[in-house]
């Protein structure tokens, strides 16, 4: 009999606190008569952390190299918080394979150069394990960045038959979410699905129509292991899965120092990078007003909307580092140009009026970290006239016309304003709010310095 250990992590989101324990678990001794394969199922990175932000994820890859991963797939955080070029180079120094079968590079109309759709690994006893990776196929957002996501079922229909011919065991690294994993388990001949994306924990795995599902939560709160028992003919005889709480794993004397060093390296690197030479201090209240101006400038449009709750700290006087902006606006909020009918725009404005007093202190949950409270909605180019009608650039809003508004994707993802869900919108996924604000302050600084003499 042979034992194969599949050790796995997912949705770490740059939470390095549990990393020393997780690394020891991943690197622990192999089982008797066995082989270990190590996998990460995506969203290892999160630009909330200064090391990830300043290295654009390459610092995470270097740390992951320490744990001798066999392969990883990407999550939406790797895929959607990186400009196209940066994702193309994220794994340049990775000591592991990147497996990603359902994302096409629009530029080449082919497989990304840095990833394989699947790979066959061989155990010490000669068992062949086929491993395929897939990520959540966000159609609209990925296409904005030059990637074309494919439907997971179409991908499995294409690759699974050839994988089955070549391998004894088939494993899916799935950053697709638990509902999709359960659906695929019912439809396809997969031995193991190691899941992610929906941050679920399966403490003892889940057996569904002959397929074992495993998952290890989020933020490193768990680390997982799937044990496969095979006979001498490489036939699967038994499977067990377990997600271990990292709090229950033994600590060692240098763990806190190791994590502190990772955090400090990120802080020091970001503090050295100047985001803008703009000199005055900027209060949180002033930033909200400046955000309107930055949106107007970014889209060359006089009509803009933003909210006060997005800004967590005052910006200091003097040149401001990337770390200053990260602490103030850590979220991955991005500029959005939305096209609304007059009816939709009026519905948004009137619904906000109804909810305004509640939204001032409304805590924000979900959709990543997007500020602590909603705050107050500020507007430029939208106001009421003397008879109480809403106007767009001083003209009454007509229900049948289409109006452009420069704003933020924040409002599209929240549950407060449903009329924004289906409206046509261009989201600039290559720019974060904090980067747009830094660019705006830099432009002010340069215009102040280089005003021509009259």
N, C-alpha and C positions, 0 to 999 in steps of 0.2 A: 504493500500500500504506500501511496505517496500523499503528502500534504502540501498544498499550495496556499500561501497566505497572501491575500489581497488587502493591504493596509491603505487607508484612504482618509483624506481630508477634503473639506469643501467649505465654500463661503467664509473664508478666513477674514476677508475685508480688511487686511493689514492690521488685524488685532494681534500684535506680537506678544502680548502678555503670556499666553499659554505656550508659546513656541518652544521654549526649552524642553518642556514635558513632552510635547508632541514629537519633537525631533527624536528624543530618546525612545519613544514608543515605536516610531517608524523604523528606527535602526536597531531595535532589540534583536536578540539572537533568533536565527531562523528555527522553525520547528524541526524536530527530528525527521530525517528522510524528506526534507521539504525545501521549498523555494519561496522567496518573498518577492512580490512585486508591489510597488508603491505608486499611488495615484493621487492627483488632486483634481477635483471636479469643477474648478472654476470659481471666479470671484475671489481669487487669492489676494488681489490688489484692491485698494480703495484710496482714492486721492484725498481723503480726509487726513491721512497720515502724512507728515512732512517728508519722510524718507521716500514714500511712494510718489508724492507730488514732485519733489525736486529731481528724482531720477526717472520719472515717468515709468515706474514699475520695475526698472532694471535692478534696483536695490532689492526688491522682493525676490526676483529671480536668483540673485546671488545667494540670498539666505536659503531659498529652497534647494539650491545645489548642495547645501550642507547635509540635507536629509536623504540624498541618493534616490530621489524620485525616479521611477521608471518612465512615467508619462503623465501629462496633464491635458485637460481640455480647457477651453476658455469659457468664462461667464460673460454676462452682459457688461460687467465692470471692465474687464479687459477690452471687450469689443467696442464699447460705446463711450468710454471716457478718454480714449486716446485718438488723436488725429490719425488718419490712415497711415501716414509714413511712420509714425511712432510705433503703431502696432506691428508694422512690418519688421521693425527692429527690436521689439521687446525681448525676443528670445534669442538674440544673437549669441549670447554667452551661456545659454542654458545647457546643462549636462543631461537633459532628459528630452524625450520626444514630446512634441505637441501634436495631439490627435484631434482633428476637427474635420468632419465629413460634410457639414451642411452649410458652409459659408464659401461663396465664390468671390474672388477678387474681380471687381468690375473692370478694372484696367486691363487685365490679361484674359478675362473671361474664363479663368481656370482656378485650380486649387491654389490657395495661398502658398507662397514659396517656403514659408516657415512652418508649415504643418503638413501632416499626412492624414488621409481620411481614416486609415486604420493601420495597425501593425500586428504582426504575429510574433509573440514571445515564446521562447522554449524554456521549460523548467529543466532542472538538473537531471530529472529522470526521463526527459524527452517529450513530455506533454506539451502540446502546442496550444497556446492561449491567444485567441484573436481579440484585440481590444479596439473598439471604435469610439470616437468622441463626437458629441454634438452639443450645440449651445442653443439657447432660446432664440427662435427666429423672428426677431422684431423687424418686420418687413420695412416699414417706413423709415425708422430711425437708422437702421443699418445702411439702407440705400443712400441716405444723406451723406454718409461717410465713405461711400464707394465700395460697399460690400453688398453682396446679393445673397440673402439667406434662403435656404431650401427647406422644404417640408420634411420633417423627420421620417415620415412613413415612406416618402418617395426615395429618400436616401437609403433606408433599410432595404427596400425592395431592390435597390440597385446593388448594394454591397453584401447583404447578408448571405445570399446563395454562395458567392465565391468564398466568403469567410468560412462558412460551414464545410466546404469542400477541403479547406486547407487546415482546419484546426479541430482540436478535440473539445475545446471550451470556448464560448463566445461571451464577452463582457462588453457592456455599454457603459461608457462614462457619460452620464446624462445631466447636463445643466438645463434641463427642460421643465423640471418641476414634478412634484409627486403625482398630480392627476394624469399628466402625460405618461409618466413612468408606468403607472398602473394600466393605462390603456394599451401601451406598447407590450406590456407583459402578456396581456390577453391575446394579442394579435400575432406576436412574432416568437420564433424559436430562439430565445435568448436565455442563457444560463444565469447570468447575474446582471442586474442594473444597479450601478452605484450612482445615487442621485444627489441633486443639489437644487439651487435656485429658490425653492420655496422654504428654505431654512428648516426643513423638517428633520426630526430625529426618529429613527427606527431602532429602538433599544436592542431588540433581538431579531432585527430583520423582518421581512414579510414575504411569505411564499404566495405567489399568485400565478395560477395556471402553470405551475412547473418552473417559473422564473423567480429567483430570489432577488428581493429589493433590499438595498442597504443605504443608509444616509447618516451623516454625522453633524446635523444641526447647523450652527453658525458661529462665527467669531472665535472658533477654536474651543468652544465649550465642550465638544466631544471629538474623539478621534475613533475611526472605525476599523474593523478587521472582519474579513470574510474568509473562512477556512473551507477549502475544497479538499475532499478526500477522493482519491482516484485509485483504481486497481492497476495491475501491471499492464493492462491493455489500454490504459489512459482513459478509461470510462469513469464518468462521475458517479460516485457511490453515495456521497453525503455532503451536505452543505450546512454550515452554521454561520451566523452573522451576529455581531455585537458592536454597539456603540458605547465607548467608555467615556465617562465624565472625566475631563482633564483635571477638575478639582480633586478627584479621588486618586490621581496618579501621584507618585512620590515626587517631592521637590528636592532640589539639591542646593547647596550653599550659594552657588554663583548665579542662580537663575535670575534673581532680581537685578543683579549687576549687568547680566547679559541683555535683558530687556531694556534697562535704562540706557545702555550704550547704543542700542538700535535707535531708541527715541531721540537721544541727544545728537546722534549723527545726522538725523533728519532735520532737527531744529537748526543746528549750526549751518548746515548746507543751505537751508532756505533763508536764513538770516543774512547770508553772504550775498544772496541774489537780490539785487535792487529791482523792484517792480516799477517804481516811478520815483523821479527826483522831486516830485511836487512837495513843497515845503510846509504849508500850513497844516495844523492838526485839523481833523475832520470828525465832528461828532456823529453819532449814529443818526440823529435827526437830520443833519445836513446831508449825510450819505443818501438817504432816501430821496431827497430833493435832487441831488446830483445824479441819482440813478435815472430819473426821468430825462435829464439832459443827455446822459450817456446813451440811453436808448434812442432818443431823437437823433443824436449825432451818428450812432451806429447804423441806423436804417435810413438816415436822411429823410425823416418823416416827422412832422410837427406834433403828432398825436401819440401819446405814450401813457402807459399805466404800470405802476409798480406798488409795492407795499412796504411799510416801515419795519415789519418784523424780521426782515431778511438780514439785518445787520446786528451783529452781536456785540461789537466793541467799537470804541472810538479809534480812529487811526491816528497814530502819533505825529507830532511835528517832525519836520525834516524828511529826508529821503525814506521811502517806505519799502520794506523788504517783501519778498514773496510770503514770508512767514507772517507778517502783519496782516496781509490780505487773507491768508489761509485761516488764521484765528478768527478773523472778522466774518468771513463768508466761506465756511468750510464745505458747504453743500455744492452739489454738481448741477446747480441751476444754470440754464442757458438762455440766451436771447431768443425771442420768438416773434415773428411777424405773422399775425393772424388776420384772416379775411372774414369779416362778419357781415351778415345782412343787417340792415337797420333794425329789424325786429330782434335779432340775436343780441346786438349791441345794447339796445334798450333793455332787454331782459336782464343782461348782465348788470347794467348800471342800477336798475331798479331792485334786483335781488340783493345787490351789495347794500343798497340803502336800507333794506329791510333787516339785513344781518349785521350791519356795521357795528352796533354797540356790542354785540356778542363776539365779533371777530377780533376786536381789539386785544382781548386776552385769551383768545382761542388757542389752545396748545395744538401744535402740529405733530401728527404721528404718521408713520408710514412713508413710502416713496423716498426712502433715504432720509438723511438729516436735512431739513429744509427750513431752518430757523426754529426758534423756540415757541414763538407765537405768531399768529398771522399779522396782527397790527392793523394799521389804517391804510386803506387804498388811496394812493395819490394819483392825480391825473393831470396831464397836460393836453390842451387842445380839446378837452371835453368839459362842458360846464352847462349850467342852466341859464336860460335867458330871463328877461324880466317877467315873462308870463309863466315861468316854471317848466319850459320845455328843455329837454336835453339837446345840446347842439354839438356839432362836430366842426371845429374851426369856424365857430360863430354862425353856422347854418343849421337850421332844424334838421334832426335826423329823420330820414325818410325810410320807412319800413322796407321798401322794395329795393333800395340801393345797397351796394356793397361798400364796406368801409375797411380800410387797413388800420391796424393798431400795432404799434411797437410795444412789446411787453416781454414776459418771461414764461418759459414752459411750466414753471411752478403752478400757475393757475389752471393749466390744462390737466395736471395730474391729481389735483386735489378734488375732493368730493363736493365742494361748495358751489361750483358754477358749471352745471351739467351742459349748458348751452355751448360751452367751448369744446366739448368732446369731439364733435364731428366736423367742426369748422375747418376749412383748409388752412394749413399753417406751415410755415417754413421755420424749423428749429435749427439754430446754428450749433450743431453738436461739437464743433471744433473750438468753441469759445465758452469758457465758464463766466458766470456773473463777475467773479472777482477779477478775471483777466480783462473783461470789458471795462470795469471800473478803473483798473490801473491804467489801461490805455487812455481812458478819458482824462484822468488826472495828468498823465504825461503830456497829452496834447495841450491842456490848459497851461502847463508849465512852459512848454516850448513856445506857445503863442505869446505868453507874457514876456518871454525873453527876446523873441525875435520880431516884435512889433516894429515895422519900419518907421523911420523918422518922417515927419511931415514938414 
